[in-house]
Amino acid sequence: MKMAVLVPLLLFLGIIFFVGFYASSIMKKKSGFLQEYFLGSRELGGFILAMTMIATYGSASSFIGGPGAAYNMGLGWVLLAMSQVVTGYFVLAVLGKKFAIVSRQIKAVTLIDFLKARYGSKTVVLLSAGSIIIFLFSAMAAQWVGGARLIESITGLSYTSALFLFAVSVLIYVIIGGFRAVALTDMLQGVIMFFGTLIILIGTIIAGGGMEHIIQELVAEDPDLVSPFGPDRQLTPLYVSSFWILVGVGVVGLPQVTVRAMAYKNARAMHRAMIIGTIVVGFIMLGMHLTGVFARVVIPGVEIGDKVMPLVAMEVLPAWAAGIVLAAPMAAIMSTVDSLLLLVSSAVVKDVYLNYVKPDAGEQTVKRLSFAVTTIIGLAVFGMAIQPPDLLIWLNLFSFGGLEAAFIWPVVLGLYWKKGNKYGAISSMIVGIGTYVYFHTYFPNPLGMHTVVLPVILSLLSYVVASLVTGQRLDATAASSSLS
Amino acid sequence: MFDSKDSRFKVANREAMIGIMLALINFIWWFGFAYGLGSKPVDSYQYIFGLPAWFFYSSVIGFLVMVVLVVISVKTLFKDIPFEDGDGES
């Protein structure tokens, strides 16, 4: 049985590998190395743009953690997960065209390029680069751990061998192929995520005896499972709604998502991506989390949430189909990791080194440096993931909400509010990250909402107040110096 | 830094607003059906295709409604504008 599950998985890894190699061979010469390696020369079309956004955003939590939670909480958690439908269209609609136009004008390759041009401040750049490098490095490591554990549980390989297998597959295509390889493999991984969801959902419904039967079984076990409130009525409307910020609109502040809003080729691509993205993300979230709930009837008594998905797949499907379905969370993890790796690498090479250490480095140097940095970071993550230190795990907790609170206003208000200035951006970032870490450590979920809500509000206030206050001072200084 | 007289920015700003409106509609539909219908006692729930009504309308129909709205918005309200400078007017 293990063999039959393993084969589709290995086949999948092999295909990803080749797609990555292929991508590296079509690296375009015309637009310059940086534009190509870190941004795919801005050539993404609609379908691939939608897929890379979803694949990058959807990760282990969509396929393993989420369904596991749904298993325990019932339909209320599916409701919560459906707040993510908004990410399919919101990011592109809000950042979309203005971001695309402006980033072409300033030839921005990274999000930080944009922030640098907008605010003209070394502090903003270093603060952003620092946050990206520290938090996303930790996030990457956490995903690697998840990926290795998944391979370990499916195939029986030791954790370290699983980690090695995982590392090799991802590292090679990212290093040689850059953004184009990442986007192409993301597309493939998105397709797998979609079909994996379809297969497991149908399989689970059939195994459970149909939706009516399953729901009535749940009602018999605990009526709250089919209410929006969950067992013991612990899911309050306020708490569930607050997720709209964390995994809904707040996503516009995540660097790995915003960089994609710079990378597509024209308006039609953006439009198509909005439609495809909304359909695919909604389907995956609905399907996977419903599967988690329904699994409760098919395989009752599972104690660890993370085991629900692999267990129900192997229970409900023939081995080869289970292998395809289990490729979906693998795909989700790989597609998140490859994007993060490139992002951290670009922060080091472009945003720190080229900006401040050696701005006149020649193209060959930049090329070699990019390859080397990506490799080193990848190996460092691998090393960390073997025996993840507590610090890493701790940092990873802040990598989603903390980064959202830090970047959302400098990006969004930077685009749309002329009065926003560097002091606003700096204070917004410091307040955002600082309060998120503080609340998470001492007052998680304050006022019954997810921890991210207050930091986002506070960072908004900081941005606005700091910009307005310093704006007046700057105007006054300019006025008085022009008078004298 | 941005030349606000660029007429393409008017288009972009408008579409950002549309994005926000869509998100608001999305939220209100989701919340209204979920907690409006879902707050009734469980033994009085009605079921559609086996799923409780609050869930069916908020999460399944709501999802389909959003897809339709996004398609309509994109096809009728969003404009195809060039991103490169000097590619003609928008």
Interface residues (C-beta under 8 A of the other chain):
Chain A: L75 V78 L79 M82 S83 V85 V86 G88 Y89 F90 L92 A93 V94 L95 G96 K97 K98 A100 I101 V102 R104 Q105 A117 R118 G210 M211 E212 H213 I214 I215 V219 P223 D224 V226 S227 P228 F229 P237 S241 W244 G248 V249 N266 A267 R268 H271 M274 I275 T278 I279 G282 L286 Y416 K418
Chain B: M1 F2 S4 D6 R8 F9 V11 A12 N13 E15 A16 I18 G19 I20 L22 A23 N26 F27 W30 F31 A34 Y35 G38 S39 V42 D43 Y45 Y47 F49 G50 L51 P52 W54 F55 S58 S59 V60 G62 F63 M66 V67 V70 V71 V74 K75 F78 K79 D80 I81 P82 F83 E84 D85
